[in-house]
Amino acid sequence: MSHDGVRPSATRRAAAFLLAGALTVSALSACSSDEKENRPLAGQDIAPAGRALVADGGTLRWAVDAVPATLNTFQADADAATSRVAGAVLPSLFRLDARGRPQPNPAYLESAKVVDTEPRQVVLYRLDQQAVWSDGREIGAADFAAQWRALSGKDSAYWTARNAGYDRIAKIERGHDDLEVKVTFARPYADWKSLFTPLYPKEVMGTPDAFNDGARSKLKVTAGPFALKKVDREDGKVTLVRSTRWWGSPAKLDKIVLRAVPRDERLDALAENKVDLAEVDPDDAERIAAAHGTKTTAASQAAAGAEREKAEKAEKAEKAANKEKEEKDKKKDEKKGDEDAAEAAARRKALRRYVVRSSLEPAYTQLALNGSEGPLADERVRRAVARALDRTKLAELVLKPLGLPAVPVGSHLALAGQPAYEDNSGALGGQDTKGARALLADAGWILGGPVEKQAKDKKDKKGKDEDGDEAGEKDTAGSKGEKSEDDDGTYIVGEDDKPGEAEGAGDHGGDGRSEERAARSADGKQYLGEPGAARHGGAPGAYAPMGTAAPARAADTVMAKDGKALSLRFVLPSGPGSASLRAVGDRIARMLRKVGIRTTITKVPDDSYFKDHIASGEYDLALYSWPATAFPATDARPVYAKPVPGADGELKVEQNYTRVGTDRIDQLFDEALVTLDAGKERELMRKADSRIWAGAASIPLYQRPQLTAARPRLVNVGAFGFRTPVYEDMGYQERTPSSASTSSVPSATSS
């Protein structure tokens, strides 16, 4: 995945979203006119080629974030690499198409459909007669039953991360023959098609020991186009080899080697010929494009300028500190410069061995608002935050430089192109500065109101702030009015620091300098807009107390209530793969400043971002991503379920990290889960989505970019979009006289 943001660590949902389930052919063929107009914003970019054009043999070295901790996708620490292995070596009964709709995989299924609804729902699977495990045993009802028992939640000895759907099954039995599997449900389940993908053999699911430990590092029995040969944690590799027992179309590749390469080392790994395929960040994609002579964006130019400036400063410092050896050092520098130039040229040449394939990932980035306490517990304040945002500009900030469609996401439960997608953002409304200020005023917040002086944040010797929390890197003004290197434009109320020009200052005229026009009331309290107070967006003088002079610029005032400024904690990850996410956070902070909301951005390590901040509720605003799903009634329910107190008194939030929900939203999810009418289920999900928008706790922003560096001859692999990878078709294009003499111009925005 591309790292414009960090995903939740609750991998049970991510795994569920990445894996497809069943859908009857009749349901897939019934598309309304609205659905026909609903298309993905960007198609997949995988260099498609017919199998006849793919060479037999070869090895694909594929970069992953880490060697998977487990090969069992139903365990809590499963990750994307776990799913990648499962997709290549285990039965995937259904694969997602280009619109994210599950389609039966003919290698395993002849059919799958609901055959009875009364008195109970019954689903009948008809398996392909050649479908066998690698030990020669037929795939059958015993495997389905073992997986159901392991994931039903009835036996706590199984360490499962999720049991949604499996807990609704009453029994599983053999049909008319060994090729039929009959599944009877105790309660109706609309998303029955999400079950049994991937399907593990009974040897893995049959006992708690085999489930909990046996499948973490090995899979002795498989049933896919590839088989697992070795998991080498010391060398950071997982090796898959072509299966000799596979009955479907033979895999074109001899081997797939999943190699652990951290995000910030991907470009080096590509240049050093260590991998053939790797998802990369936008900056790395631009560098690959630049190696081909493609024009880079302003971001990469700015980065290059910063590197040049840093080099120049280092050179000056060295000369000043060692004047008597200046001539000798100069010669060394010249020689080093020649060596660096030669190294850079070699690196560019190496990167020209790759192209960048681009699409939109089936996931979206959102702004999360913690509604459990503080100002955001008031729905009016959350709505004001949402109305302050120009989501189109935020999408353009990330996607436009990549040549991808910059269209804001309009649904929490589906993405453009999926059958359930509908833009329901109208339930909240678009960008409206005046409307946002009016909502804040209605909630009692006064623009330019009195603010009591507040002490600066103090840290104890252990690096804790006054609340006892671990102090992260905060973007605030320095004690002498200097901005930090990554200044987000936020300032502490009561400090003497003077803010710089805010975004949109030009809309109010003037030269962008803060003006010193303010007044004190008779009680001596300090008012926003006064010298020494923080100044942020708002209408000049609007809602100001009597006797308070109107500030010269709207960006110089802050909303206040009961002597406190409206200030929100904005937590962002600090990792190297989150640069664009931090840029979005900075832009959001400036948008909020326009309506009088102050933000303090704190950057924290990626590995603690969710555990210590999002999951624990230690934030007001945060950016992170959710994957899309073909089954929102099942997979999205825990994300938007109303939090309830647990037996221990603690609030049970499941995966609803915003801690905002309603009984009606829960009811709509429950109704969708029990209907077997696909059209009705979609309508219920759209109603639920409208209510989620209205609650203004989660604001979808943009679909995430998916950028993959690949060898030009690699085909049927790259930026997949919604479509499930077809591992047996991956490979290298056959060399022909025409292909050898023809080359395309690769770029970071190829599609």
Salt bridges, closest charged atoms under 4 A:
ASP4 OD1 - ARG704 NH1 2.82
GLU35 OE2 - ARG682 NH2 2.87
ASP56 OD1 - LYS252 NZ 3.26
ASP65 OD1 - ARG263 NE 3.15
ASP65 OD1 - ARG266 NH2 2.82
ASP77 OD2 - ARG216 NH2 2.48
ASP97 OD2 - ARG101 NE 2.92
GLU110 OE1 - ARG126 NE 3.61
ASP143 OD1 - ARG137 NH2 2.84
GLU173 OE2 - LYS171 NZ 3.72
ASP177 OD2 - ARG126 NH1 3.01
ASP178 OD1 - ARG174 NE 2.56
GLU180 OE2 - ARG126 NH1 3.37
GLU203 OE1 - ARG137 NH2 3.17
ASP232 OD2 - LYS230 NZ 3.87
ASP235 OD2 - LYS237 NZ 3.48
ASP254 OD1 - ARG242 NH1 3.13
ASP268 OD1 - ARG347 NH2 2.89
GLU272 OE1 - LYS274 NZ 3.07
ASP276 OD1 - ARG61 NH2 2.91
ASP276 OD1 - ARG711 NE 3.08
ASP284 OD1 - ARG287 NH1 3.36
GLU309 OE2 - LYS313 NZ 3.54
GLU315 OE2 - LYS319 NZ 3.42
ASP340 OD2 - LYS336 NZ 3.11
GLU361 OE2 - ARG7 NH2 2.06
GLU361 OE1 - ARG704 NE 3.21
ASP378 OD2 - ARG380 NH2 2.83
GLU379 OE1 - ARG382 NH2 3.97
ASP432 OD2 - ARG387 NH2 3.03
ASP442 OD2 - ARG380 NH1 3.33
ASP457 OD2 - LYS474 NZ 3.10
ASP475 OD2 - LYS603 NZ 3.31
ASP486 OD2 - LYS603 NZ 3.29
ASP487 OD2 - LYS483 NZ 3.61
GLU503 OE2 - ARG587 NE 3.89
ASP507 OD2 - LYS594 NZ 3.69
ASP511 OD2 - ARG513 NH2 2.00
GLU515 OE1 - ARG517 NE 3.76
GLU516 OE1 - ARG535 NH2 3.68
GLU530 OE2 - ARG520 NE 3.10
ASP556 OD1 - ARG553 NH1 3.33
ASP586 OD2 - ARG590 NH2 3.02
GLU618 OE1 - ARG569 NH1 3.76
ASP620 OD2 - ARG569 NE 3.22
ASP663 OD1 - LYS642 NZ 3.34
ASP670 OD1 - ARG637 NE 2.87
GLU671 OE2 - ARG664 NH1 3.86
ASP689 OD1 - HIS412 ND1 2.77
GLU728 OE2 - ARG95 NH1 3.51
ASP729 OD1 - ARG51 NH1 2.78
